[in-house]
Amino acid sequence: MPPAVTAPARRGARIALLALLSFAALCAFASGAFAKKTPHVEIVTQEEPLPAATGNTSYFSTIQAAVNATKKNEGDWVLIEPGTYKEEVVVTAAHADIHIRGMNRNTVVLDGSGLSKEHGSNGILVEKTNNVWIENMTAHDFHRESPDGENGNDFWWTGGNDSGKVGAHGWWGSYLTAYDTSLMGGYGIFTNNEKTGSWEHIYASGFNDSGIYIGACWECQALVNDATIEKNAVGYSGSNSGGQLVIEKSIFRDNSAGIVPNGENPGDGPPPSNGECGRHKPSKPYTVIPSTNIARCTIYKENLVTENNNLEAPANPSTEAAPWGVGVELPGVMADEIRENTITNNVNNGVLGFEYPNPYPPQSNTIFFQLAGNKIANNTFVGNGTNGKIFNSDIMLQGGLFPHGKATSDNNCVIGNSFTNVNYPEGGIEGTWGCQNEHTPPPNEGIVALGYIQTLSEESVADRKATPQEAPGPQETMPNHCEGVPSNPLCP
């Protein structure tokens, strides 16, 4: 099990008391170049006129102006008073190590309606910048210029979009609400090409791609805890993400599909999606999983994954082609662990795993992503697979049609689950495919299984009646919005 990922401790002045230093030398050290400066506090307010700056505090009328006033690596704060702010905010490397915090999650609102430009708009974009906290606010209706266009993200940390490498670290978000009431919102809360971070106490709804997304990090070092993700094309999506990544104690409901990590080609490289612990940076997308007895660090646990059957959710050409009515979907995923979840009332499958040739139909640049080494353990399945098709079930695994050399769709295993429906592959899914076996075969249900997956994809397109989703009600705000903040007029 991976170590818990926590935000780094906020910095304070630390002076090592060395026994051989004289009192005079110690005083000189404390007042010298290595002494830590007091972080500055930039307050965003809609008061007119702006109050005068005092001490370490300055006042601004826009969030962007306050961000621009912070200094790199000094732990400065931007505190936002309640109000509606119709602006886009960009944080660059010149402002690393800052905290952006609203004074109330429900009344500090970034409103993107009407701001869409030629290439769309974003709420807060943190671009190639380390250690940025965004907390305790709402953003909504930042739109793409077309359903599958760029941008349209409410909160976005990126280490270099489409760069193929990790370009930043330290993305921290808590008590965030992201929602869209049109059909043009892309992602709610989004990070790519970064490592080390967490989201806690978050909400996202109404997006045509996914509510939350973590991608393009072969070793993510990430935690998602206490998220509620609903009414999106996909609840969670993660292309080519793996390593130490835990999503836990969260709710994924009323999306078209719930939790959907995936291999991806060519976007968000490098592929594949691999949850093994301690893996090396991939030099090629084909990995051999040696047995069922491997250490897995990408883990989805203790979540409620329910009623992900929503064909009225917005979608774009990519997400509407994904199989629908599925709780946990594993397209070309390796070595992930799905454990101790409650997975209910997903009309096609509770868990659906399959090989994923991408692009498909196969062509010269297709990667034949395997379904290998995944573990499905100690979950409770109730009421899944009620749509009347063969392969509707609590679990459906497909593999064996698209091997690539020694990389094959094997060593997936299932153990300790509570079922209420027929399971595939047939023949005792916790027998032949039980985790007590060192090796399990590819779960090949033949070309018929591939046809089933294609049918779910075609239904998702043909039967969709995309409708703007309603704005959510109030969400839990941060209990103490002054926690950790240097003394200032808002936090004496």
Order of alpha helices (4+ residues) and beta strands (2+ residues): alpha-beta-beta-alpha-beta-beta-beta-beta-beta-beta-beta-beta-beta-beta-beta-beta-beta-beta-beta-beta-beta-beta-beta-beta-beta-beta-beta-beta-beta-beta-beta-beta-beta-beta-beta-alpha
